[in-house]
Amino acid sequence: MITEGKIIKIAGPVITASGMRGTQMYEMVKVGTSKLIGEIIELEGDNATIQVYEETAGMKPGEIVESTGGPLSVELGPGIIGSIFDGIQRPLKTIKSLTGNYIKRGIDVPALPKDKKWKFVPTVKVNDELKGGDVIGEVQETSTVKQKIMIPPNISGTLKSIITEGEYTVEEDIAELESPNGTTKIQMMHKWPVRTGRPYKNKLDPDIPLVTGQRAQDTFFPMAKGGTAAIPGPFGSGKTVTQQQLAKWADADIIVYVGCGERGNEMTEVLKEFPELEDPKTGNPLMDRTILIANTSNMPVAAREACVYTGITIAEYFRDMGYDVALMADSTSRWAEAMREISGRLEEMPGEEGYPAYLASRLAQFYERAGRVTTVGTEDKISSVSVVGAVSPPGGDLSEPVTQNTLRICKVFWALDASLADKRHFPAIDWLQSYSLYIDSIEGWWKESIDENWRRIRDEAMVLLQKESELQEIVQLVGPDALPDKERITLESTRMIREDFLQQNAYHEVDTYCSPSKQYQMIKTIIMFQEHATAALDRGAAPDSLTALTVKDDIGKMKYIPEAEFDEKIKEIQDLIVKQTNEV
C-alpha cells in the first residue's frame, strides 16, 4: 500500500513528514515535487523522519512524500561489473550522458541497463530441485568475470521451465520455480535491501592469508581471506595508493572500491586511473573485475551514509557466486562524519567528539559482514568478502573515536606514518604501531605452502626492529660509535629490513609485486646476514669490516630480481654471505 504524507519540517538533508502511518523503518520514499530519494530513519505516531539522499535546497513544507513499500535496495545482475555508481547505485556514466557534468536532482536512472541483451547459458534442467543460491545459468559479463545467475536466497522449489541459450535483457523471465507457495518467475536481475546481510550456511575460520604481494602486509602484518583491516593515516601518507595496490594485486577475484566522502579531485584521480590499470593476472583492464562507488565530499551527506552498505551488498552478491571479493572503503571517517551530521540534525544526544552514541555498533555492523563462508545453495561453495577500511583521523590523531572504535573490530591495523612518507618510505606502514591478530591462524598455511621456519624468521625480524627503536634513542644522544659491536651489526641489519625489505616501489615493474616465497627468502637472507655477522664478531672480526662487506649491495638489489631468476640468484647471495663473513 502506498502512503502519501506531507512535509512539515526541513533541516538540511533531514525532513519530517506527517501522515506517514503504515510505513516502516528504513523504507524508501520519494520526497517533494522533484521526487528525491529518501529513507525513513525514525517513526513517531503519524510522523516520519526521513534522510534525503539528494540536495534539499528549494524544498518547502506542504510538498508530498510518497512511500514505495520497500527498503533501499540495490539491483544485482549482469551489467554491474566495470560500472561506476554513486552512493545509492545510480550509474554515473549514464547520468552524465543525460545531464552533463552535474547530477540533476531527482533524476531516476536504472542501476543496470534494461535494454542491453546478455548471452544467457542455462546450467540446470526442468524438474531439478533448487534452493536459494543455486546457479541456474551463466553470463560472460566481461573478459574476466563470468557472472552466475542465481536463485534469490529466499526462494526454493522445483524448476518448472527455463529458457534456451540466447540473448535476453535482465528483466525478461528466464525461468519459473514452483513451490508450495505458488509459481515464482526468475529474471537475471534481483533486488536486495542494502542494510540486510545476505545469508550463508556457516562462517569459516580465517586460516588462509589474503596474499597482496606487498611485503610489509604479507610478512609482518598479514590479513586473512574474509578478514578486516584498517588503514589509518594522515593526509599524504599514502592511504589511497596502498588501497590501489591491494586492489591490483590482492588474491581476490572481484574488487569493490567505495570512495566514501573523499575529496572530489582525489576521487577523480581514482576514477581516471582504475580504467587505465592493467590486471596483472589476465592482462585485461582491471575494471573488468572492478566495481567503483563514488560519493565525494561535496555530494549529499546522507548518500555517504548509504554508500558503504551499497558496496558491501554488491560484494556479498559476488561472494554468493563463489568468488573471493576484496572491498576497499576510503574512508570510513567521512562515513562517520555523515552519521554525526545526520545525528545532529535529529537532535540526538551526542557521544564523544559529537559522534552519535551508536557509532561503534554501526561500524561493527559494516565490518562484521566480512568473512570467509560456505554459501547457501545445494552445492557448498567456499568464498569470502575481505574488507579494508581507510581511516582519516583529523591531524593524524589515532586516539580519536572512529580510529579507536575501528580498532576494536578490525583484526589488522596498518598504521601509516607521515614522517615515513616524508622520508619517501613507501608503503609508510609504521612497524612499531601496526599489528595483525591473524598471524597464529594463518601460520599453518605459511608452514605448509612456503617454509616451516616462516614464523621464527618473521618474529626475529620484528624483534630486531623493536630493538632498533631502543638503540636509536642512545644513538641520538651519544652517536653510533659508542654502541657495542653487536648492536652496530643489529643497526645494519635493521637498516636492511627497513630499506631493502619493507620499502616497496609500487611503480617498479618487478618490485610492485612480491610473491610469498620471494618475501620469505628475502627476509631469511637478511636474518642470515645478521646471524653470520654476529658469529664473525664472536670470532674476533672487526665491526667496520663486516659493515663494509660487498654482499650488502647484492642484498639491497634483491627486490629488483625478477621472480623467474630469483631462486638461483638468492642462493648465490646466501653463499656470498657465508663466504664473506667467514673471510673477515
C-alpha positions in Angstrom: 0.0 0.0 0.0 1.4 3.4 -1.0 1.2 6.1 1.7 1.2 9.8 1.0 2.3 12.3 3.6 3.3 16.0 3.6 6.5 17.7 4.6 6.2 19.7 7.9 9.8 20.4 8.7 13.1 20.6 6.8 16.6 20.6 8.4 19.1 20.2 5.6 19.1 16.6 4.4 16.7 15.6 7.2 13.0 16.3 6.8 9.9 15.4 8.9 6.6 14.4 7.1 3.2 13.9 8.7 0.5 11.4 7.6 3.0 8.5 7.2 1.2 5.9 9.4 1.6 2.4 7.8 5.2 3.0 6.7 8.2 1.1 8.2 11.7 1.9 9.3 14.3 2.2 6.5 11.5 2.3 3.9 12.5 4.2 0.8 10.3 7.2 -0.1 10.1 9.8 -2.8 10.2 13.4 -1.5 8.7 16.6 -2.9 7.8 17.6 -6.4 11.3 16.5 -7.6 10.7 13.0 -6.2 14.0 13.0 -4.4 15.1 9.6 -2.9 14.9 9.3 0.8 14.9 6.8 3.6 12.8 6.7 6.8 15.1 6.7 9.8 12.6 7.5 12.7 8.9 6.9 13.2 6.8 8.6 15.9 3.0 8.4 15.6 2.0 9.7 12.2 5.3 11.5 11.7 8.3 10.1 9.9 11.8 11.5 9.9 13.5 11.0 6.5 17.1 11.4 5.4 17.1 12.6 1.8 19.9 11.3 -0.4 19.9 14.5 -2.6 20.2 18.3 -2.1 17.0 19.6 -0.4 17.6 23.3 -1.3 14.3 24.9 -2.6 12.1 22.3 -1.0 9.2 23.7 1.1 6.7 22.4 3.7 3.5 21.0 2.2 5.1 19.1 -0.6 4.1 15.4 -1.0 6.1 12.5 0.4 5.3 9.1 -1.3 6.2 5.7 0.2 7.5 2.9 -2.1 6.7 0.0 0.1 10.2 -1.4 0.3 13.6 -0.6 1.8 16.6 1.0 0.0 17.8 -1.8 -2.3 20.4 -2.5 -5.0 19.9 -4.2 -8.3 22.0 -7.3 -8.7 22.6 -8.8 -12.1 24.7 -8.5 -15.3 25.9 -5.0 -16.0 27.3 -4.4 -12.5 31.0 -5.2 -13.3 33.0 -2.3 -14.6 30.3 0.3 -13.6 30.8 3.5 -11.6 27.9 4.2 -9.3 27.1 6.9 -6.8 26.2 6.0 -3.2 22.7 4.8 -4.0 23.7 2.8 -7.1 22.9 5.3 -9.7 25.2 4.8 -12.8 27.3 8.0 -13.1 28.3 7.4 -16.7 24.6 7.1 -17.8 23.7 10.2 -15.8 26.5 12.2 -17.4 25.2 11.2 -20.9 21.8 12.5 -19.9 22.5 15.6 -17.8 26.1 16.6 -18.5 28.8 17.1 -15.8 26.3 17.8 -12.9 23.8 15.3 -11.5 20.3 16.7 -11.9 18.2 16.5 -8.7 15.6 13.8 -8.7 17.0 12.0 -11.8 15.7 8.5 -11.9 18.1 6.2 -13.8 18.0 2.4 -13.5 21.2 1.0 -11.9 21.5 -1.8 -14.6 20.9 -1.2 -18.3 17.4 -2.6 -19.0 17.7 -2.6 -22.8 21.1 -4.4 -23.1 20.9 -8.1 -24.0 23.2 -10.6 -22.4 24.0 -14.1 -23.7 22.5 -16.5 -21.1 23.7 -20.1 -20.9 21.4 -22.3 -18.8 23.1 -24.9 -16.5 20.1 -26.7 -15.0 17.2 -28.8 -16.3 13.4 -28.7 -15.9 12.2 -30.6 -12.8 15.5 -30.0 -10.9 15.0 -29.3 -7.2 16.6 -25.9 -6.5 17.4 -23.9 -3.4 18.1 -20.2 -2.9 21.7 -19.5 -4.0 21.7 -22.3 -6.7 23.2 -21.3 -10.1 20.7 -21.7 -13.0 22.9 -20.2 -15.7 25.9 -18.1 -16.7 26.6 -14.8 -18.4 30.1 -13.9 -19.7 29.8 -10.3 -18.4 33.4 -9.2 -19.1 36.5 -10.8 -20.4 37.5 -11.7 -16.8 34.2 -12.4 -15.0 31.6 -15.0 -15.7 28.5 -13.9 -13.8 26.5 -16.8 -12.4 22.7 -16.2 -12.4 21.4 -17.5 -9.1 18.0 -18.2 -7.5 17.5 -15.4 -4.9 18.4 -16.6 -1.4 14.9 -16.5 0.0 13.3 -18.7 -2.8 13.3 -22.5 -3.4 11.3 -25.1 -5.3 11.1 -27.2 -8.4 12.2 -25.8 -11.8 9.1 -25.7 -13.9 10.6 -24.1 -17.0 13.9 -22.4 -18.2 14.6 -20.6 -21.5 17.2 -22.0 -24.0 20.6 -20.4 -24.6 20.2 -17.0 -26.2 20.4 -13.2 -25.6 18.0 -11.6 -23.1 17.6 -8.5 -21.0 17.9 -8.5 -17.2 14.1 -8.0 -16.8 12.9 -10.9 -19.1 11.6 -14.0 -17.4 14.2 -16.8 -17.8 12.8 -19.4 -15.5 9.8 -20.4 -13.4 10.1 -22.0 -10.0 7.2 -23.9 -8.4 6.9 -24.2 -4.7 4.0 -24.8 -2.2 3.5 -21.0 -2.1 2.9 -20.8 -5.9 4.9 -20.1 -9.0 7.8 -17.6 -9.0 9.2 -16.1 -12.2 13.0 -15.7 -12.2 14.9 -12.9 -14.0 18.6 -12.4 -14.4 18.4 -9.5 -12.0 17.0 -9.4 -8.5 17.0 -6.7 -5.8 18.3 -6.9 -2.2 18.0 -4.4 0.7 21.4 -2.9 1.5 21.1 -3.0 5.3 20.3 -6.7 5.4 23.3 -9.1 5.1 22.9 -11.9 2.5 22.6 -15.3 4.2 25.2 -18.0 4.3 25.4 -21.5 5.7 28.3 -21.0 8.1 31.3 -18.8 8.7 34.8 -20.4 8.5 37.9 -19.8 10.4 40.2 -17.2 8.9 43.1 -19.6 8.3 44.1 -18.7 4.7 46.0 -15.4 4.1 44.9 -12.8 1.6 48.1 -12.6 -0.4 48.7 -9.0 -1.5 52.2 -9.1 -2.9 53.2 -6.3 -0.5 56.0 -7.3 1.8 55.0 -5.2 4.9 51.5 -6.5 4.8 52.1 -10.2 3.9 55.1 -10.9 6.0 54.8 -8.7 9.1 51.1 -7.8 9.3 49.2 -10.4 7.3 45.4 -10.3 6.6 43.3 -13.4 6.3 40.8 -14.1 3.5 37.5 -12.9 4.8 39.3 -10.7 7.3 39.0 -7.0 8.2 41.8 -4.4 8.1 42.1 -0.7 8.9 44.5 1.7 7.3 44.6 4.9 9.5 46.8 7.7 8.4 47.1 11.5 8.0 46.8 13.4 4.7 49.5 12.5 2.2 50.7 9.3 4.0 49.6 7.0 1.1 46.2 5.5 2.0 44.8 5.7 -1.5 48.0 4.3 -3.2 48.1 1.5 -0.6 44.5 0.6 -1.4 45.1 0.7 -5.1 48.0 -1.7 -4.7 45.8 -4.0 -2.8 43.0 -3.7 -5.4 45.5 -4.5 -8.2 47.4 -7.4 -6.5 45.3 -8.9 -3.7 44.4 -12.5 -4.2 40.7 -11.7 -4.9 38.5 -12.3 -8.0 36.4 -9.2 -7.6 37.3 -5.7 -6.3 34.7 -3.3 -4.9 36.1 0.2 -4.3 34.0 2.6 -2.3 35.1 6.2 -2.3 33.2 7.4 0.7 33.3 11.2 1.2 36.7 11.7 -0.3 37.7 14.9 -2.0 36.5 15.3 -5.5 39.9 15.7 -7.1 41.2 12.5 -5.3 38.1 10.5 -6.4 38.6 11.8 -9.9 42.1 10.5 -9.9 40.9 7.1 -8.8 38.1 7.1 -11.5 40.7 8.0 -14.2 43.4 5.7 -13.0 41.4 2.5 -12.4 40.0 2.2 -16.0 43.6 2.5 -17.3 45.2 0.0 -14.9 46.0 -3.4 -16.4 45.0 -6.5 -14.5 48.3 -8.3 -13.9 46.6 -11.7 -13.7 44.9 -11.6 -17.1 46.4 -8.6 -19.0 42.9 -7.2 -19.5 41.8 -3.9 -17.9 41.4 -4.1 -14.1 37.9 -2.6 -14.5 36.9 -6.0 -16.0 36.6 -7.3 -12.4 36.1 -4.0 -10.5 33.0 -2.0 -9.3 33.6 1.6 -8.3 31.2 3.5 -6.0 32.0 7.2 -5.9 30.5 9.5 -3.3 32.6 12.7 -3.0 32.6 15.1 -0.1 30.5 17.7 -2.0 27.8 15.1 -2.7 24.7 15.0 -0.4 25.8 13.8 3.1 23.1 11.2 3.5 24.1 9.2 0.5 27.6 8.9 2.0 25.9 7.0 4.9 24.3 4.6 2.4 27.3 4.0 0.1 29.2 1.6 2.3 26.1 -0.6 2.6 25.7 -0.5 -1.2 29.3 -1.6 -1.6 29.1 -4.5 0.9 25.8 -5.8 -0.5 27.4 -5.9 -4.0 30.4 -7.7 -2.5 28.2 -10.3 -0.8 26.4 -10.9 -4.1 29.6 -11.9 -5.8 30.7 -13.9 -2.8 27.5 -16.0 -3.2 28.6 -17.0 -6.7 31.8 -18.5 -5.2 34.2 -15.6 -5.8 36.7 -14.1 -3.3 35.9 -10.4 -3.1 38.0 -7.6 -1.6 36.2 -4.4 -0.6 38.2 -1.1 -0.2 36.3 1.6 1.8 38.1 5.0 1.5 37.4 6.4 4.0 35.2 5.3 6.9 36.0 8.5 8.8 33.9 10.5 6.2 31.1 8.0 6.7 31.2 8.6 10.4 31.2 12.3 9.8 28.0 11.9 7.8 26.4 9.9 10.7 27.5 12.8 13.0 25.8 15.4 10.8 22.6 13.4 10.5 22.6 12.7 14.2 22.9 16.4 14.9 20.0 17.3 12.7 17.9 14.7 14.6 18.9 16.4 17.8 20.2 13.2 19.3 22.4 13.1 22.4 26.0 13.4 21.1 28.7 11.0 22.2 32.5 11.5 22.2 33.6 14.4 19.9 30.0 14.8 18.8 29.7 11.4 17.1 26.4 9.6 17.8 26.3 7.0 20.6 25.7 4.2 18.1 29.0 4.9 16.1 30.6 1.7 17.4 27.6 -0.5 16.6 27.3 0.9 13.1 31.0 0.3 12.3 30.6 -3.2 13.7 27.5 -3.9 11.5 29.5 -3.0 8.5 32.8 -4.8 9.2 31.1 -7.9 10.5 29.6 -8.6 7.1 33.1 -9.6 6.0 34.0 -13.3 6.3 35.0 -16.5 4.6 31.8 -18.5 4.4 30.1 -21.6 3.0 27.4 -20.1 0.7 23.8 -21.1 0.6 22.5 -23.5 -2.0 22.7 -27.2 -2.8 26.4 -27.0 -3.6 28.8 -25.9 -0.9 30.9 -23.1 -2.3 33.6 -21.6 -0.1 34.2 -17.9 -0.8 35.0 -14.7 1.0 34.5 -10.9 1.5 37.6 -9.2 2.8 37.2 -5.5 4.0 40.0 -2.9 4.1 38.8 0.4 5.5 40.9 3.5 5.4 40.5 5.9 8.3 41.4 9.6 8.1 41.9 10.8 11.7 42.0 14.6 11.9 45.6 15.7 12.3 46.7 12.0 12.3 45.4 11.6 15.9 44.9 7.8 16.3 43.1 8.3 19.7 40.0 9.8 18.1 36.7 7.8 18.3 36.5 6.5 14.7 40.0 5.0 14.8 39.6 3.6 18.3 36.2 2.0 17.5 37.5 0.6 14.3 40.5 -1.0 16.1 38.1 -2.8 18.4 36.5 -4.5 15.4 39.3 -5.0 12.8 42.0 -7.6 13.4 44.6 -5.9 11.2 46.0 -2.4 11.9 48.2 -0.9 9.2 49.2 2.4 10.7 50.6 4.9 8.2 53.1 7.3 9.5 53.5 10.8 7.9 57.2 11.0 9.0 57.9 7.8 7.0 56.1 9.2 4.0 58.1 12.4 4.3 61.3 10.3 4.1 59.9 8.7 0.9 59.5 5.3 2.7 56.5 3.7 1.0 54.3 2.0 1.9 54.6 4.2 5.1 53.4 1.4 7.4 54.7 2.0 11.0 56.1 -1.3 12.1 56.0 -0.4 15.8 52.3 0.7 15.8 50.9 -1.8 13.3 49.7 -5.3 14.2 47.8 -8.4 12.9 45.8 -10.8 15.0 45.6 -13.3 12.2 49.3 -14.5 12.5 48.5 -17.5 14.6 45.6 -18.7 12.5 47.5 -18.4 9.1 50.8 -19.7 10.4 49.8 -23.2 9.2 49.4 -22.0 5.6 52.8 -20.4 5.5 54.4 -23.5 7.0 52.7 -25.8 4.6 53.0 -23.6 1.4 56.3 -21.7 2.0 58.5 -22.9 4.8 58.2 -24.3 8.3 60.6 -21.6 9.6 58.5 -18.7 8.4 57.2 -17.8 11.9 60.6 -17.9 13.5 62.2 -15.7 10.8 59.4 -13.2 10.8 59.4 -13.0 14.7 63.2 -12.5 14.7 62.9 -9.6 12.2 60.2 -8.0 14.4 62.4 -8.3 17.5 65.3 -6.6 15.6 63.1 -3.7 14.5 61.9 -3.2 18.1 65.4 -3.3 19.4 66.5 -0.7 16.8 64.0 1.8 18.1 65.5 1.4 21.6 69.0 1.8 20.2 68.1 4.9 18.2 67.5 6.8 21.4 71.0 6.0 22.5 72.4 6.8 19.0 70.8 10.3 19.1 72.4 11.0 22.5 76.0 9.6 22.0 76.3 8.6 18.4 76.6 5.1 16.8 80.3 4.7 17.6 79.5 4.5 21.3 77.4 1.3 20.8 78.8 -2.2 21.5 79.9 -4.1 18.4 76.8 -6.4 18.3 74.4 -3.5 18.5 76.2 -1.9 15.5 75.6 -5.1 13.5 71.9 -5.0 14.6 71.5 -1.5 13.4 73.0 -2.5 10.0 70.6 -5.5 9.8 67.6 -3.4 10.7 68.6 -0.8 8.1 68.4 -3.6 5.5 65.0 -4.8 6.8 63.7 -1.2 6.5 65.2 -0.2 3.2 65.7 -3.4 1.3 62.6 -5.3 2.5 59.9 -3.0 3.9 60.3 -0.3 1.3 58.5 -1.3 -1.9 58.1 0.6 -5.2 54.5 0.5 -6.4 55.6 1.8 -9.8 58.5 -0.5 -10.5 57.6 -3.4 -12.8 59.4 -6.0 -10.7 59.1 -4.6 -7.2 55.4 -3.7 -7.4 54.5 -7.4 -6.6 56.5 -9.8 -4.4 55.4 -13.4 -4.1 55.2 -15.1 -0.7 58.1 -17.4 -1.4 60.3 -14.4 -2.6 59.3 -12.5 0.5 60.3 -15.3 2.8 63.7 -15.8 1.0 64.4 -12.0 1.2 63.8 -11.7 5.0 65.6 -15.1 5.6 68.6 -13.7 3.7 68.7 -10.6 5.9 68.4 -12.6 9.1 71.1 -14.9 7.8 73.4 -11.9 7.4 72.6 -10.9 11.0 73.4 -14.4 12.3 76.7 -14.8 10.3 77.9 -11.3 11.1 77.3 -11.8 14.8 79.1 -15.2 14.7 82.0 -13.5 12.9 82.2 -10.8 15.7 82.4 -13.6 18.3 85.4 -15.0 16.4 87.1 -11.6 16.7 86.1 -9.9 13.4 86.1 -6.0 13.3 82.6 -4.5 13.0 83.8 -2.0 10.4 84.9 -4.7 8.1 81.6 -6.5 8.5 79.5 -3.4 7.6 81.8 -2.8 4.6 81.0 -6.3 3.0 80.1 -6.0 -0.7 77.4 -8.6 -0.3 75.3 -5.8 1.3 74.9 -4.3 -2.2 73.5 -7.6 -3.5 71.1 -7.8 -0.6 69.9 -4.2 -1.5 69.2 -5.3 -5.0 67.2 -8.5 -4.1 63.8 -6.8 -4.5 64.6 -6.0 -8.2 65.4 -9.6 -9.2 62.6 -11.0 -11.4 60.6 -13.9 -10.0 61.9 -16.3 -12.7 65.6 -15.7 -11.8 65.1 -15.2 -8.1 65.7 -18.8 -6.7 69.1 -19.1 -8.5 70.3 -15.5 -7.6 69.2 -15.7 -3.9 71.2 -18.9 -3.5 74.3 -17.1 -4.8 73.7 -14.2 -2.4 73.3 -16.5 0.6 76.5 -18.4 -0.4 78.3 -15.0 -0.6 77.1 -14.1 2.9 78.7 -17.3 4.3 81.9 -16.8 2.3 82.5 -13.1 3.0 81.6 -13.3 6.8 84.0 -16.3 7.1 86.8 -14.5 5.4 86.7 -11.4 7.6 
